[in-house]
Amino acid sequence: MAKPELMDFEQALEIYEPVIGLEVHVELATETKMFAPTPNPAFANNDKEANTWVGPVDLGLPGTLPVVNEQAVRYSISLGLALGCSIAEVSGFARKNYFYPDNPKNYQISQYDDPIAYEGSVEVELVDGKVFHVEIERAHMEEDAGKLTHVGGNASRIHGASSSLVDYNRAGVPLVEIVTKPIFGGEERTPELAAQYVSTIRDIVRSLGISRAQMERGNLRCDANVSLRPRGQEALGTRTETKNVNSFRSIERAVRYEIQRQAALLAAGGTIQQETRHWHEDTGRTSSGRPKSDADDYRYFPEPDLMPIRPSAELVQELRDALPESPVLRRRRFKQDWGLADQEFQDIVNGGLLEAVAATVEAGATPSGARKWWLGELSRIANERGVHPDTLATPAQVAEIEALIAEGTVNDKLARQVLEGVLAGEGSPREVVAARGLAVVSDDGALIAAIDEALTAQPDVLAKIKDGKVQAAGAIIGAVMKAMGGQADAKRVRELILERAAEN
């Protein structure tokens, strides 16, 4: 008899307690790679032709020696401090030995016994304000591997592929891997907690300015470990590790799926294999990858070509003093200062636009105006182009468009044309207004002429207005706006219509 694939989520939680552990890999935006002078694609944010950002050290060619990137060390310490970690007085590198086509040296330079940062915690706030404290076990430095592209398979997976291509551009890019301790107590909110934790890490690294942290580009990747244990049992269950999940929604879905899959398997008398798994966005399922190796399998040993890292107390204090306000506290301050409704504010956060809106407000826009443009027209255009809204325009440009509306130079309709010109590279918002002749007509003489023409054409509307049915003025306003090509102040047009009706 076939075992059921999934158990109902609520039923699974009645029988089992979910325990998760999250490993987040952050690509550091240093100018060069971790151990070589090769330019870092994570800094350039540019997808160059495959295998063009590669040097001898990245490929492990004979006679080459690694040299530690000082900026990567500083970034790693800053991140450790922001995670509430202790910074090691001495930390060292090790060789993690394994063979895979994207690992040209057949080993990865990483940290094992002596991570740069250890024993920290972060505060994770869910959408309803509930707060979880997630304990950090370690944050260690390492180099990234290359990238494999599988051809001919399903959704670019290795299963069923006819061939595979390897791009070593990413090999040697500086990484910090942040590893949590087991996370208990999430219960039915465990999937949401996992996604929100990764979102919190993204906010932290962006606030530090050490990574672009774009999940869609692989700057930030999450491996989600999930295990179940029967209620009342102390021992942890066997875990699976779902690799490289690259969106918050996918993290939540993958964790939820694994809870349901493992519960069904355990309840049917099966056992969980310790293995890596792949998440399939199209089907909403995970599939088996390879047996999960333990540390002993990698034959770690100290990297003989690198000296230990010994950050001075003065350096650590300098970096501690330079830490920005934590994203959680900053978000709470914005929420209070902006006066937006809870859902309005949450929409900004969910859209990944908090920093863009904050910078737009700082440039002079109102919170509601900034929110309107970033979540409205800019998000619509970004969705059509398949990009993030904050890549289209700068906060200063959005604030200038909002200022043009506030001062009456343009109305909302014209402002959208201004934005169109800005995105087309025609200059600043004011330059676009001047070049395209988009300013609102403020000459009462021209407006009155258009109003009189519309009133003459619609005498029945004039009669209604004179009878006190002022809402009928909308028809005349529409006619005037059409005649003026949208370049009229609707409020002023309404005032003039009522004046003209009183005179006739």
C-alpha positions as CSV (number, residue, x, y, z in Angstrom):
1,M,0.0,0.0,0.0
2,A,1.4,3.4,-1.1
3,K,2.3,5.7,1.7
4,P,0.5,9.1,1.7
5,E,2.7,11.9,0.3
6,L,1.4,14.7,2.5
7,M,-0.3,15.0,5.9
8,D,-2.7,17.9,6.6
9,F,-0.6,20.6,8.2
10,E,-2.8,21.1,11.3
11,Q,-2.9,17.3,11.8
12,A,0.9,17.1,11.5
13,L,1.3,19.7,14.2
14,E,-0.9,17.8,16.6
15,I,1.4,14.8,16.4
16,Y,4.8,16.3,15.8
17,E,6.8,19.3,16.9
18,P,8.6,21.0,14.0
19,V,12.2,22.1,14.6
20,I,14.1,24.1,12.0
21,G,17.6,25.4,11.4
22,L,18.5,27.9,8.8
23,E,21.8,28.5,7.0
24,V,21.9,31.8,5.1
25,H,24.8,32.5,2.6
26,V,25.5,36.2,2.0
27,E,27.7,37.3,-0.9
28,L,29.8,40.2,0.2
29,A,30.0,43.2,-2.2
30,T,33.7,43.7,-2.0
31,E,35.5,44.9,-5.1
32,T,37.6,41.8,-5.5
33,K,37.1,38.1,-4.6
34,M,37.8,36.5,-1.2
35,F,41.4,35.3,-1.8
36,A,42.3,36.8,-5.2
37,P,42.5,40.2,-7.0
38,T,39.9,39.0,-9.5
39,P,37.0,41.5,-9.8
40,N,34.0,40.4,-7.8
41,P,30.7,40.1,-9.9
42,A,28.7,40.5,-6.7
43,F,30.2,44.0,-6.4
44,A,29.7,44.9,-10.1
45,N,26.1,43.5,-10.0
46,N,26.6,42.7,-13.6
47,D,26.1,39.3,-15.4
48,K,29.1,39.2,-17.7
49,E,29.8,36.4,-20.1
50,A,30.5,33.1,-18.4
51,N,34.0,32.4,-17.3
52,T,35.2,36.0,-17.8
53,W,35.6,37.0,-14.1
54,V,38.1,34.2,-13.4
55,G,41.7,34.2,-12.3
56,P,44.4,31.6,-11.5
57,V,43.7,31.6,-7.8
58,D,40.0,31.0,-8.4
59,L,40.8,27.9,-10.5
60,G,43.4,26.6,-8.1
61,L,46.1,26.6,-10.7
62,P,49.5,25.2,-9.6
63,G,51.8,27.7,-7.9
64,T,49.0,30.1,-6.9
65,L,48.5,31.2,-3.3
66,P,45.4,32.8,-1.6
67,V,45.6,36.2,0.1
68,V,42.7,37.2,2.4
69,N,40.6,40.1,1.4
70,E,40.8,42.7,4.2
71,Q,37.5,44.4,3.3
72,A,35.7,41.0,3.5
73,V,37.1,40.5,7.0
74,R,35.8,43.9,8.1
75,Y,32.4,43.2,6.5
76,S,32.2,39.9,8.2
77,I,33.0,41.4,11.6
78,S,30.4,44.1,11.1
79,L,27.8,41.4,10.3
80,G,28.8,39.4,13.3
81,L,28.3,42.4,15.6
82,A,25.0,43.2,14.0
83,L,23.9,39.7,14.8
84,G,24.8,40.1,18.4
85,C,27.7,37.7,18.1
86,S,31.0,37.6,19.9
87,I,34.0,38.2,17.6
88,A,36.8,35.7,17.9
89,E,40.2,37.0,19.0
90,V,41.7,34.4,16.6
91,S,39.9,32.7,13.8
92,G,41.4,30.5,11.0
93,F,40.6,29.0,7.7
94,A,40.3,25.4,6.8
95,R,40.0,23.3,3.6
96,K,36.6,21.6,3.1
97,N,37.4,18.8,0.7
98,Y,34.8,17.6,-1.8
99,F,34.5,17.0,-5.5
100,Y,31.9,18.8,-7.6
101,P,32.3,20.3,-11.0
102,D,31.6,23.8,-9.8
103,N,34.5,23.5,-7.2
104,P,37.6,23.8,-9.4
105,K,40.2,23.2,-6.6
106,N,38.3,20.1,-5.2
107,Y,38.2,21.9,-1.9
108,Q,36.6,25.1,-0.6
109,I,38.4,27.5,1.7
110,S,36.1,28.0,4.6
111,Q,36.1,28.2,8.4
112,Y,35.4,25.2,10.7
113,D,36.6,25.1,14.3
114,D,37.3,28.9,14.5
115,P,34.6,31.0,12.9
116,I,35.0,34.8,12.9
117,A,31.7,35.3,14.9
118,Y,29.8,33.0,17.3
119,E,27.0,32.9,19.8
120,G,24.6,35.7,18.8
121,S,20.8,36.2,18.4
122,V,18.4,38.3,16.3
123,E,14.9,39.5,17.0
124,V,12.5,38.4,14.3
125,E,9.2,40.3,14.1
126,L,6.2,38.6,12.3
127,V,3.6,40.6,10.5
128,D,1.3,40.8,13.5
129,G,4.0,42.1,15.7
130,K,4.8,38.8,17.5
131,V,8.5,38.6,18.2
132,F,10.8,35.5,18.2
133,H,14.4,35.5,19.3
134,V,16.5,33.3,17.0
135,E,19.8,32.2,18.4
136,I,22.8,32.3,16.0
137,E,25.4,29.5,16.4
138,R,28.1,31.0,14.1
139,A,28.8,33.2,11.2
140,H,31.9,32.2,9.2
141,M,33.8,33.3,6.2
142,E,34.3,31.3,3.1
143,E,34.5,31.4,-0.7
144,D,31.6,30.7,-3.1
145,A,31.6,27.9,-5.6
146,G,30.9,28.3,-9.3
147,K,27.5,27.9,-10.9
148,L,26.2,24.9,-12.8
149,T,23.5,25.2,-15.5
150,H,21.8,22.0,-16.5
151,V,20.5,21.7,-20.0
152,G,17.6,19.7,-21.2
153,G,16.1,18.7,-17.9
154,N,13.0,19.9,-16.0
155,A,13.2,23.5,-14.7
156,S,17.1,23.5,-15.1
157,R,17.5,20.7,-12.6
158,I,20.1,18.0,-13.0
159,H,17.5,15.3,-13.0
160,G,16.9,14.4,-16.7
161,A,19.4,16.9,-18.0
162,S,21.2,16.0,-21.2
163,S,24.3,18.1,-20.3
164,S,25.6,20.6,-17.8
165,L,27.6,23.8,-18.2
166,V,29.8,25.4,-15.5
167,D,30.5,29.1,-15.0
168,Y,33.4,29.9,-12.7
169,N,32.6,33.7,-12.5
170,R,31.2,33.1,-9.0
171,A,34.0,30.9,-7.8
172,G,35.9,32.7,-5.0
173,V,33.3,35.4,-4.3
174,P,33.4,36.2,-0.6
175,L,30.6,34.6,1.5
176,V,29.5,34.8,5.1
177,E,27.4,31.7,6.1
178,I,25.1,32.4,9.1
179,V,24.0,29.3,10.9
180,T,21.2,29.3,13.5
181,K,20.9,27.0,16.5
182,P,17.8,24.7,16.3
183,I,14.7,26.9,16.4
184,F,11.9,25.6,18.6
185,G,8.5,27.0,19.4
186,G,7.5,28.2,16.0
187,E,4.6,25.7,15.9
188,E,2.0,26.6,13.3
189,R,4.0,29.7,12.4
190,T,7.3,27.9,11.7
191,P,7.1,28.4,7.9
192,E,6.4,32.1,8.3
193,L,9.1,32.4,11.0
194,A,11.6,30.9,8.6
195,A,10.8,33.3,5.8
196,Q,10.7,36.3,8.1
197,Y,14.1,35.4,9.6
198,V,15.7,35.4,6.2
199,S,14.0,38.7,5.5
200,T,15.5,40.1,8.7
201,I,19.0,38.9,7.7
202,R,18.5,40.6,4.3
203,D,17.5,43.9,6.0
204,I,20.5,43.7,8.3
205,V,23.1,43.2,5.5
206,R,21.5,45.9,3.4
207,S,21.6,48.3,6.3
208,L,25.3,47.6,6.8
209,G,25.9,48.1,3.1
210,I,27.9,44.9,2.8
211,S,25.8,43.1,0.2
212,R,23.2,43.7,-2.4
213,A,21.3,40.8,-0.9
214,Q,19.2,40.2,-4.0
215,M,17.8,36.7,-3.6
216,E,16.9,36.5,-7.3
217,R,20.6,37.1,-8.2
218,G,21.9,34.6,-5.7
219,N,23.5,37.3,-3.5
220,L,21.6,35.8,-0.6
221,R,20.6,32.1,-0.4
222,C,18.9,30.0,2.2
223,D,19.3,26.3,3.1
224,A,16.4,25.2,5.2
225,N,16.8,22.3,7.7
226,V,13.6,20.7,8.9
227,S,13.0,17.9,11.3
228,L,10.0,16.6,13.3
229,R,9.9,14.9,16.7
230,P,6.9,13.3,18.3
231,R,5.2,15.5,21.0
232,G,6.9,15.0,24.3
233,Q,10.1,13.5,22.9
234,E,13.4,15.2,23.8
235,A,15.6,13.8,21.0
236,L,15.6,15.7,17.7
237,G,14.4,13.9,14.6
238,T,16.4,13.3,11.5
239,R,16.7,16.5,9.4
240,T,16.6,17.2,5.7
241,E,18.2,20.3,4.1
242,T,16.4,22.0,1.3
243,K,19.1,23.8,-0.6
244,N,19.3,27.3,-2.1
245,V,15.7,28.4,-1.8
246,N,15.7,31.9,-3.4
247,S,12.6,33.8,-2.3
248,F,10.8,34.4,0.9
249,R,7.6,32.9,-0.4
250,S,9.5,29.7,-1.5
251,I,11.1,29.4,1.9
252,E,7.8,29.4,3.6
253,R,6.3,27.0,1.2
254,A,9.3,24.6,1.3
255,V,9.3,24.4,5.1
256,R,5.6,23.8,5.2
257,Y,5.9,21.1,2.5
258,E,8.7,19.3,4.4
259,I,6.6,19.3,7.6
260,Q,3.7,17.7,5.8
261,R,5.9,15.3,3.8
262,Q,7.9,14.1,6.8
263,A,4.8,13.8,9.0
264,A,3.1,11.6,6.5
265,L,6.2,9.4,6.1
266,L,6.7,9.0,9.9
267,A,3.0,8.3,10.6
268,A,3.1,5.5,7.9
269,G,6.0,3.9,9.7
270,G,8.7,5.2,7.4
271,T,12.0,6.8,8.3
272,I,13.5,10.2,7.3
273,Q,16.7,10.1,5.3
274,Q,19.3,12.7,6.2
275,E,19.7,14.3,2.8
276,T,19.7,17.5,0.8
277,R,16.6,18.2,-1.1
278,H,15.7,20.5,-4.0
279,W,12.7,22.9,-4.0
280,H,10.6,23.0,-7.2
281,E,8.8,26.3,-7.5
282,D,6.6,25.1,-10.3
283,T,5.2,22.1,-8.4
284,G,5.5,23.3,-4.9
285,R,7.4,20.2,-3.9
286,T,10.8,19.1,-2.8
287,S,12.7,16.2,-4.3
288,S,15.6,14.1,-3.0
289,G,19.2,15.4,-3.8
290,R,22.1,13.5,-2.2
291,P,22.8,12.0,1.2
292,K,23.8,14.8,3.6
293,S,27.4,14.6,4.6
294,D,28.6,15.1,8.1
295,A,31.6,17.3,8.9
296,D,33.9,14.3,9.1
297,D,33.1,13.4,5.5
298,Y,34.7,16.7,4.3
299,R,38.1,15.9,5.9
300,Y,38.5,19.4,7.2
301,F,42.1,20.4,8.0
302,P,43.7,23.8,8.6
303,E,44.4,25.8,5.4
304,P,48.3,25.8,5.3
305,D,48.6,28.8,3.0
306,L,46.7,31.3,5.2
307,M,47.6,32.8,8.6
308,P,45.0,33.1,11.3
309,I,42.9,36.2,11.5
310,R,43.6,38.3,14.6
311,P,41.3,41.4,14.6
312,S,42.5,44.0,17.1
313,A,40.1,45.2,19.9
314,E,40.4,48.7,18.4
315,L,39.1,47.5,15.0
316,V,36.2,45.6,16.5
317,Q,35.2,48.6,18.6
318,E,35.5,50.9,15.5
319,L,33.2,48.6,13.6
320,R,30.8,48.3,16.6
321,D,30.6,52.1,16.9
322,A,29.8,52.4,13.1
323,L,26.8,50.0,13.3
324,P,23.6,51.6,12.0
325,E,20.2,51.4,13.8
326,S,18.9,47.9,13.7
327,P,16.3,47.3,11.0
328,V,13.7,46.1,13.5
329,L,14.0,49.3,15.6
330,R,14.1,51.4,12.5
331,R,11.0,49.8,11.1
332,R,9.1,50.5,14.3
333,R,10.2,54.1,14.3
334,F,9.1,54.6,10.7
335,K,5.7,53.0,11.4
336,Q,5.1,55.4,14.3
337,D,6.4,58.5,12.5
338,W,4.7,58.0,9.2
339,G,1.2,57.4,10.6
340,L,0.2,54.9,8.0
341,A,-2.4,52.2,8.7
342,D,-0.9,48.8,9.7
343,Q,-1.7,47.2,6.3
344,E,-0.4,50.2,4.4
345,F,2.9,50.0,6.2
346,Q,3.0,46.2,5.9
347,D,2.5,46.4,2.1
348,I,5.7,48.6,1.9
349,V,7.6,46.0,3.9
350,N,6.3,43.0,2.0
351,G,7.2,44.8,-1.3
352,G,10.8,45.2,-0.2
353,L,10.4,48.9,-0.6
354,L,10.9,50.2,3.0
355,E,14.3,51.7,2.2
356,A,13.1,53.3,-1.0
357,V,10.1,54.9,0.7
358,A,12.2,56.0,3.6
359,A,14.7,57.7,1.3
360,T,11.9,59.3,-0.6
361,V,10.4,60.7,2.6
362,E,13.8,62.0,3.6
363,A,14.0,63.7,0.2
364,G,10.9,65.7,1.0
365,A,7.9,63.6,0.0
366,T,5.0,62.7,2.3
367,P,4.9,59.1,3.5
368,S,1.6,58.5,1.8
369,G,2.8,60.1,-1.4
370,A,6.1,58.1,-1.4
371,R,4.1,54.9,-0.7
372,K,1.6,55.7,-3.6
373,W,4.4,56.0,-6.2
374,W,6.6,53.1,-5.2
375,L,3.7,50.6,-4.6
376,G,1.6,52.0,-7.5
377,E,3.1,53.1,-10.8
378,L,6.7,52.1,-10.2
379,S,5.7,48.6,-9.0
380,R,3.4,48.1,-12.0
381,I,6.2,49.1,-14.5
382,A,8.8,47.0,-12.6
383,N,6.5,44.0,-12.8
384,E,6.1,44.4,-16.5
385,R,9.9,44.6,-17.0
386,G,10.7,41.8,-14.5
387,V,12.9,44.1,-12.3
388,H,12.7,45.5,-8.8
389,P,11.0,48.9,-8.5
390,D,14.0,50.5,-6.8
391,T,16.1,49.9,-10.0
392,L,13.9,52.1,-12.0
393,A,14.1,55.5,-10.3
394,T,15.8,57.2,-7.4
395,P,14.1,58.4,-4.3
396,A,15.1,62.0,-5.2
397,Q,13.3,61.7,-8.5
398,V,10.1,60.3,-6.9
399,A,10.2,63.1,-4.3
400,E,10.6,65.7,-7.0
401,I,7.5,64.3,-8.9
402,E,5.5,64.4,-5.7
403,A,6.7,68.1,-5.1
404,L,5.5,69.0,-8.6
405,I,2.1,67.7,-7.8
406,A,2.0,69.4,-4.4
407,E,2.9,72.8,-5.9
408,G,0.3,72.4,-8.6
409,T,2.7,72.2,-11.5
410,V,1.3,68.9,-12.7
411,N,-1.7,66.7,-11.7
412,D,-1.6,63.0,-11.1
413,K,-2.3,62.1,-14.8
414,L,0.5,64.4,-16.0
415,A,2.8,63.2,-13.3
416,R,2.6,59.7,-14.8
417,Q,3.8,61.1,-18.1
418,V,6.6,62.9,-16.2
419,L,7.7,59.5,-14.7
420,E,7.6,58.0,-18.2
421,G,10.0,60.6,-19.4
422,V,12.3,60.2,-16.4
423,L,12.4,56.4,-17.0
424,A,13.2,57.0,-20.6
425,G,16.3,59.0,-19.6
426,E,14.9,62.4,-20.6
427,G,16.3,64.2,-17.5
428,S,15.0,65.2,-14.1
429,P,11.2,65.5,-13.5
430,R,11.3,69.3,-13.9
431,E,13.3,69.0,-17.1
432,V,10.8,66.5,-18.4
433,V,7.9,68.9,-17.6
434,A,9.7,71.7,-19.5
435,A,10.7,69.6,-22.4
436,R,7.3,67.9,-22.9
437,G,5.2,71.0,-22.0
438,L,3.4,69.1,-19.3
439,A,2.7,71.9,-16.8
440,V,-0.9,72.4,-15.7
441,V,-2.6,75.4,-17.4
442,S,-3.1,78.0,-14.7
443,D,-4.4,80.8,-16.9
444,D,-8.0,81.4,-15.8
445,G,-8.7,83.0,-19.2
446,A,-7.9,79.8,-21.1
447,L,-9.8,77.7,-18.5
448,I,-12.9,80.0,-18.6
449,A,-13.0,79.8,-22.4
450,A,-13.0,76.0,-22.3
451,I,-15.6,76.0,-19.5
452,D,-18.0,78.4,-21.4
453,E,-17.7,76.1,-24.5
454,A,-18.5,73.0,-22.5
455,L,-21.5,74.8,-20.7
456,T,-22.9,76.0,-24.0
457,A,-22.6,72.4,-25.4
458,Q,-24.4,71.0,-22.3
459,P,-27.1,73.4,-21.3
460,D,-29.0,70.7,-19.3
461,V,-25.9,70.3,-17.1
462,L,-25.8,74.1,-16.6
463,A,-29.4,74.0,-15.5
464,K,-28.8,71.3,-12.9
465,I,-25.9,73.2,-11.5
466,K,-28.0,76.3,-11.1
467,D,-30.6,74.2,-9.4
468,G,-28.1,73.3,-6.7
469,K,-27.0,69.9,-8.1
470,V,-23.3,70.7,-8.0
471,Q,-22.3,67.1,-8.6
472,A,-23.3,67.6,-12.2
473,A,-20.3,69.8,-12.6
474,G,-18.3,66.6,-13.0
475,A,-19.4,66.3,-16.6
476,I,-18.1,69.8,-17.4
477,I,-14.9,69.1,-15.6
478,G,-14.3,66.0,-17.7
479,A,-15.0,68.0,-20.9
480,V,-12.6,70.8,-19.9
481,M,-9.9,68.3,-19.0
482,K,-10.3,66.6,-22.4
483,A,-10.2,69.9,-24.2
484,M,-7.0,70.9,-22.3
485,G,-5.3,67.6,-22.9
486,G,-5.4,66.8,-19.2
487,Q,-3.3,69.9,-18.4
488,A,-5.8,71.6,-16.2
489,D,-6.2,71.9,-12.4
490,A,-9.4,70.0,-11.8
491,K,-10.0,71.8,-8.5
492,R,-9.6,75.2,-10.1
493,V,-11.8,74.2,-13.0
494,R,-14.5,73.2,-10.5
495,E,-14.3,76.5,-8.8
496,L,-14.6,78.4,-12.1
497,I,-17.5,76.3,-13.3
498,L,-19.5,77.1,-10.2
499,E,-18.7,80.8,-10.6
500,R,-19.7,80.8,-14.2
501,A,-23.0,79.0,-13.5
502,A,-23.8,81.6,-10.8
503,E,-23.2,84.4,-13.3
504,N,-25.4,82.9,-16.0
